[in-house]
């Protein structure tokens, strides 16, 4: 069984219990960064208070937090691949574990809802996946009156910045072009909205909607065609994946996978700004896009900003 609580932007939280199902008959799909997708159908609406009983009850055995020096060394390895023209962009990430037995999951969920009003705030527990929580700004696929749209979201700066740098602009263009190409290959007329700034708590991102008028797209097939976008992997995708397998030194699990509601209408979020809850602490995940103009220290600091925003949301008992 899968227990999930979610608050979409501007909507009250809803807690639901799901049971496993084949993908073609699913209401909900969860996919890790790599591996196979898992389907679920709705079983019953839950009381929010009942949701938290099993959440974060499994301890994490052993961990090692990456140092700033080690992460910057990995960034330099990626930059070498870029300068050798093996890839154009790689999204390098890391995890950070905060030992604690005093974290309050329910209060933290509410804190995320308050701090990230423009994001989809989620928490779910499954015996296989574990207990996850987060506030994701990125929409992988959404049904519209005209067809579907996907969000190109990339480039990061602290909220309130005046101008975007060339590095961030180039980073986001990679994502927009690849999403446009993918949807175009699936048929229909594809158009883009003007580039805007998206507020996600203490940081901002560059954002463009890529729309298609092809209303006949099959949800799961389209999700798999889009995933992973250059916003969470890099470009070209096969080469970026190969670099990540070589350099990124931990399993991402569900981080940068997706959570997709596919009954009646389609709404799928990329699993970003995530934390995995354990009986003895919280594991945070964060990353950033490395391009030819990346500065290793700046890339480390970007992950620090993202992890710190989640840490600030954690409430103690």
Steps between C-alpha positions, in 0.01 A plus 500: 500500500600859435387778733528852359412852605528783248428871480484642150550879469189673629327174605445349845707189590352162416608166651438184295587133531583313177552135410732363231368465145625439147609818326222497241234503772668739744382825654848589623849420371827529693834468326852524638774679308595166346322166492135412443184697569248375759123539468234546766122539523314692767375290790357751748516857624689522829484732796814715497567409864506128408755551224802566722489180707748299286695793362878497545521190720800328335852598612779578255804281560819693434548820303776731385433861409695633204739786571513821302841400365377160386194641323705768326739230384204319341392826333851532354477145365173590329652820360779294348239285321330816374826651374571172321159542327362175646200687645357853507337489842494261796278536806722394790341438838582394853330390819542625857386316815395689813487270805199572721224315681311817586363600158122544474390377155145638512614846610777497240249421224294801605816711512579402140146595396549842656849561361442365148149617398581472127615138528334160529569387857491124551574225748457128448593169656546163331669190635731481196571870441507615862371836629545808282403865530563805287382815327551476126469795264534303175210367292610223264165469321157658544178463305352825361183596310709502181714191563798476734786710631836438666702743712857587413647600836873557550753754622505602865562819693401633841162673502507869419790491254513774239638327191550146373850395398590347166570168670145471637343620172695241299420228753126561469510521120640145486190381688252698289646379170497134606141510631392677179675236288345214698143632476547589132607142427174377657295701250298819506577871505744600776546853631687662788402773742740790570772427755406615851632476857340241729513552878564184701539604862843660560622438143383584148523315169459582133179348366338443160185302421519278192149429367372244251153488344521122462220394736537132402829443680514194726598620848752233599666487159538878502638503853759240405594696187557815707678334794771579588505856370825698481378678815575191710747304286678704232542498125542302285310266732687170435840667537392691813369179658832331429688784670270481804553125530875564496524804729191533720579276793161404647162360388242777449206266568181705450678835489451650149252227411135594462161475669212498248125514544354351181128442573254728313764769449882487506718680751859384555769654718874439495610396850720794598571672834471158657590347832481138610394454860654238728456407864843649575505803271417663168682454170495807272557498122607791278683565176575752228572520131866503399583676171823631348464823701455334839716601796545203739461706819183661366358157418571380854329810640193440282453157659557658842222756437258227395581271794492790747151598380376151584686494832337832592159342445565209737306536824601334826274337757 
